[in-house]
Amino acid sequence: MNVTKKDGIITDKREVITFTVFKLVEERGLHNIPVSLISKESGVAVGTIYFYFGNKQKLMDTIYAEIMTEVSRYVSLGIESAKTVEEKIYCFWMGYFSYCINNSLQANFIFQPGIERSISQNVIDEGNAIFETLKNIVEEGVKNHVIIDLPYNVILSYMLGPIKDIQNFYQARQLDIDEEMTNRIFGVFWAGIKNKEQHGEKEKSEI
């Protein structure tokens, strides 16, 4: 979201509405924010909210779609020029991680429990299309024995779950994130999915 400000105050009504939704979701969760409350907190009339978005469903769908479009832009950076599976995974992971760390309100929105009940299925499906790229990379890695042979959904959960938690720690100022820390975090993720035999490593047997 490109926020229009004057003297530090958001001036575009559409952006005011969106920002208010983010703050209310952060404070109250996704399922307890009626349009009347959005109007009260934003100072924008209910009729104006409907003018911009049509209804609450379209409001939520629009916000979700815009976030996922931006996420898609982040995760696509560098993938085409990446030569190895690890480099491609790194580009995708880094893009998703960077977006979440730098856009905490938006990340909190898409990480809301039960969000699939508040967003239209076709909008969810369109947003999830960005993960097809990751799925193809993972399948390439498994086929070439670079990544351990686990179901794609398991690897996706292993990637996204920690990012969500780390973003929460960062937002709560319980964790400092810099380039070194970011690369160390990726290293832990990559170590968990790479095929150790292919990389010349031996699994340790349990005693």
N, C-alpha and C positions, 0 to 999 in steps of 0.2 A: 504494500500500500504506500503510495507516494503522498505523504501528508502535506497539505497546504497550510502554512502557518503565517501568522502575523503577530509580532511581538510575543512569540512563544505560544500563541493560542491557535488551535486548529480552527480554520475558518470555513472550509468547505463542508456543507451540511451532510453530504453523503459520507464523508470521512469522519465527521463527528459521530454519526450514527454507528458506523463500523467500529470506531474506537470504543464507544460506549458499550457495545456488545462484548468486545474483548474484555473490558474491565468487569462487566457484570458476570461473564462466564468465569472469570478468574475468582470472583468473590462468592458467587452463588451456585456455580455449576451450569451446565448447558440447559437443564430442563426446568429452570425456575425463573425465567426472565420473560414475562409477558411484554407485549408491545407497549402497554401503558407504562411499565417501569422503564423501558428503553427511552420512551418519550420524556418521562419525568427527569431521568438522570442526564439525558443529552440536551434537554431544553429545546428539542425539535418536536413540533406538533405531530400527533399520530398520523394526521392526513398527509403530512410531508413524508413521513417514513413510508407510507403506502404509495405515495407518488414515485419515490425512488425505487422501491423494491416490490411493490404489488401486494405482498402479504408476508407474514412471518416466515413461512416455509421458503419463499423465494429469497428472503433476506438471508436466512441461514445457508441456503444453497449457494447463493452468490458469494458470500464470504468464504465458504469452504472451497469453491471452485477457484477463486482468486488466489487463495493461499496455495493450493496445489499447483496452480500454474507457475507461481513463483518458485515453489520447491522444485518443480521440473526444470526450471532454468538453472537453478543451483546445481542439481545433480548431473546435468548434462555437460557441465563445463569440463573440458579436458578428456572426456571419454573417447571421442573419435580419434584423438591423436595418441591415446594410450596403446602400448604395444603388448603388454602382458595382462593376464587375468588379474594378477595382484594390482597392477596399476589401474585397471578399469574399476575394480572393487574399491580401491582407494579413492578414486575420483568421485564415485557415487556416494560412498560413505562420508567423505569430507564435505561434499555438497550438502547432504542431508544434515550432518552434524553442524556445519557452519550456519545453515539457515535456522535451525532450532536455537542455537546459542545466541544468534544475533537478532532473533525475532521471537522473544519469549512469549508475548501475548498470543501471537498467531500459533506458535507451537502448542501452547496450552489449550487452544481451541481445538486443534485437530487431534490432540491426545485425550480429549474428554472421554470418559467411560460411556459406552452406549451411544456414541455419536452417530452410529449407523441408524439409530431410531429417529434422529432429528434431521438427517440429510436424505434427500431423495436418492433412491437406489441408482438411478442413471448418473447422478452427479458423483456418487461414490465410485461407481465403475469408471467414469472418465478420469477422476482423480487418481485412481489406482493404476491407471495405464502407465504411469511413470515406472512402476515396478516391473513391467514387462521387460524393460531394458536390463534391470538387475537379474531377473529370472534367466534371461538369455546368457548373461555373463556367468552366472552360477552354473548353469547347465554345461556351458563350454568348459568351465573349470573342473566339474565332476567328470565329464567325458575324457578330458586330458589328464586326469588324475592329479590335478593341481589342488583341488578342493575335496575334502572328505565327502563320501557318498552319503549325504543326508537329504531328506526331503527339502525342497526349496522353502516351504513355509517355516521349517525349523530354523533354517539359516536366516530367513527374514526376521523372525522373532528374536533371534540371538543378536541381530544388528539393531533393530529398532527399540527393543526393550531397554537396554542399557542407555541408549541415547536419551530416551525419555527421562530416565532416572537422573542421569548426569545433568540434563537441562534443569531439572527441578533443584538439584543441589546448587547449581550455578546461580539460578534465580534467587535462591534463598541465601546467597553469599556464603555458602558452606564449602565452596570449591573455587579455586582460581584456575582459569583456563588461558593458556598461552600456546604458542606454536609447539613448544616441546611437550607440554602435557597432552595436547591434541594428538600428536604423533605417537606418544606412548599409549594412549587409549586405543588408537587404531591398531597398534602392535598387538595389544591383548586380544582384540577382536580377531585379527588375522590369524594369530597363533591358534585360536580356537577352531577355525574352519579349514585351515590349510591341511593338505595331505602330507603328514610328517614323513612317511616313507618316501614320497616323491622328492621331498626336500632333504633327503639324506639323514633324517632323524629317526630314532627308534623309540617306540612307545615303551614306557616303563611298566613292567608287570606289577600287579598288586601282590603284596606278600601276605 
